[in-house]
Amino acid sequence: MEQNIYRAMIEDSPMAYMHAKLVRETSGSYIGLIVRDVNKSFEIFFEVRKKDIINKLIVNDLSLQEKKEWGMCFEKAINEKKNTVVKYIGNIDLYLNIEIYNTDDDEFHIRFNKLSKQSFKLSSILRKSPFYAWIKDREGVYLDVNDKYMELINLSYEEIIGKKDYELFEKHIADEFERQDNKILKENSLYTCENIKIFNGKKRYFETAKWPYTDEENESILGVMGIAIEITDKVALKESIEKNEMTFLEIANNLDDIIVIMDQKKIIYVSPSFEKIYGINPEEMGVYEDINNWYEYWDEVIFEKTPNKYNSKEISIDKLKVIKDGKEIWLWSKFVPLFDENGNIIKKIGIVSDITKSKKMAEELESLRMDFFANLSHELRTPINLILSSLQVIGLRMDKLDEEHFNYFHKYLDIIHQNGLRMLKLVNNLIDTTKLESGHFSYNPKNGDIISCIENICMSVCEFVDDNKMNIVFDTNVEEKMIAFDQDNLERIMLNLISNAIKFNKPDGIIEVIINCNENVQIIVKDSGIGIPSDKLESIFGRFEQVKNKFEKERAGSGIGLSLVKSLVEKHNGTIHAKSEIGKGSEFIINLPDVLIENGEEDICPHINYLNNIASMEVEFSDIYT
């Protein structure tokens, strides 16, 4: 009963079915098939009648090679009980998926599935792609390839299609391809690999992916499809990088400086010199896990300036001090960003140098330089003061001379006196500049009325201004303003600026001193003189910097004055800048913070003792007279 049911199911199945016996020659080679049974679908599929083929020998009009291949298909089914092949049947112009089951010796049950011709063609995308693409059937016969594949093996389409790898490649390559394809068909899985092939005597590298090629309608495995990408350039680059890495490591291992490679979150590489210098392995610091562990290791990290953030595309050059267990280490570092093809920072590579010894040496040299200038300046000031004192003594006896001799000696004594004052001013400026740089400059701020002090300074210089046929105007928007400032230093600042205003002004020129008290205390010294070129407005505050105008005669001066003024203003935590227009005058603007010293003593800027220091003004104004 069950057998009848199975028979009915096969008879009504939409799949073509045939039961046949294999016929062999005495040598055992395949001749044909004797048909035992077929179903209705077989008759329709192959357009034959059952009664015309039952128990009859079917001999295919095949070549010896094709008969051999069919014989191998049946032998495989005998060995494995089942074999699936895809065959093109020329007389019906169709590709068939054929499943061969072996029952007894040479008895076989065979099922046939019709496949679309389009199933064996590459898609238009793969056909035009820059990758190598191909399709092979289950027997390893090429069914389709793209242009890149033909270009790779230097054969035409007709020379490839219908061939197996053994007909196209050397045996060891074909063996490898067959092993890969059989694994894919057996496991029904994706296979990927990197391999090396030699084409036209040139070694080439490929990344290959292969997978089972299935029919879209019934998902039957038809064969193997593959694509390959050439990575020869990539491998060459990798090998070059590895070679360069070896060179880099050789250099890094023998450098005293530390080489560092880092990304945003962690340090990727630190050269061995790190441990040599600091006596600790970077792994022990945990820098490979988190870059912040580097900072946490030290008791204190002090940068000379705020370091660039990681995403800054600028080259970062920093000088910093790290402290551990009371020991100070000075470091110099330079980091260069590395970019990807989109301009994003992917890493930074840098060099870190221990400059502790050179820093100490530089500080010692600077100290020696400061001592030298200080001693030199003091040694210069002593004879100058003696010369000026001697002139005063001589002046006391000048009234003993007759008028002719008095005028004669007075003329030359005035020249000696004025140039002595110029020398004294220069020496004083050098001494003060040296003290400022060495950190030994005296700065004693007190709470006082800055309006009154500056007004009194202006009043004290009126005679000097009048003598040079100019006018000085003082103006303020408040009558009194108490802030913290150093009166001696403020006098130096104001006298220097007023001296410049006189020196570079025009006959009948005006000097304005204006104070504006708002959020800060703003002091303006303005003249109507020759002006300063716009490209010199920043550099005039540099040491020994002088503005030269080819249309004006040179004025006496060392070029230290404005540099000293800037330093004195900065001592007050203030700022100074200049505005100017050629031929119309210059304007120096000081901004001082509006602050008081808590519990500080007040100084009312006494008029008599403070402002009638004629000797001080003579020194500051010594280079005005010609």
Buried (B, 14 or more C-beta within 10 A) or exposed (E): EEEEEEEEEBEEBEBBBBBBBBBEEEEEEBBBBBBBBBBBBBBEBBEBEEEEBEEEEBEBEBEEEEBEBBBBBBBBBBEEEEBBBBBBBEEEEBBBBBBBBBEEEBEBBBBBBBBEEEBBEBEEEBBEBEBBBBBBBBBBBBBBBBEBBBEBBEBEEEBBBEBBBBEBBEEEBBEBBBEBBEEBBEEEEEBEEEBEBEEEEEEBBBBBBBBBBBBEEEEBBBBBBBBBBBBEEEBEEEEEEEEEEEEBBEEBEEBEBBBBBBBEEBBBBBBBBBBEBBEEEBEEBBBBEBBEBBEEBBEEBEEEEEBBEBEEEEEBBBBBBBEEEEEEBBBBBBBEBEEEEEEEBEBBBBBBBBBBEEBEEEEEEEEEEBEEBBEBBEEBBEEBEEBBEEBEEEEEEEEEEEEEEEEEBEEEBEEBBBBBBBBBBBBBBBBBBBBBBBEEBEEEBBBBBBBBBBBBBBEBBEEBBEEBEBBBEBEBEEEEBBBBBBBBBBBBBBBBBBBBBBBBBBEEBBBBBBBBBEEBBBBBBBBBBBBBBEEBBEEBBBBEBBBEBEEEEEBEBBBBBBBBBBBBBEBBEBBBEBBBEEEEBBBBBBBBBBBBEEEEEEBEBEBEEBBEBEEBBBBBBBBBBE
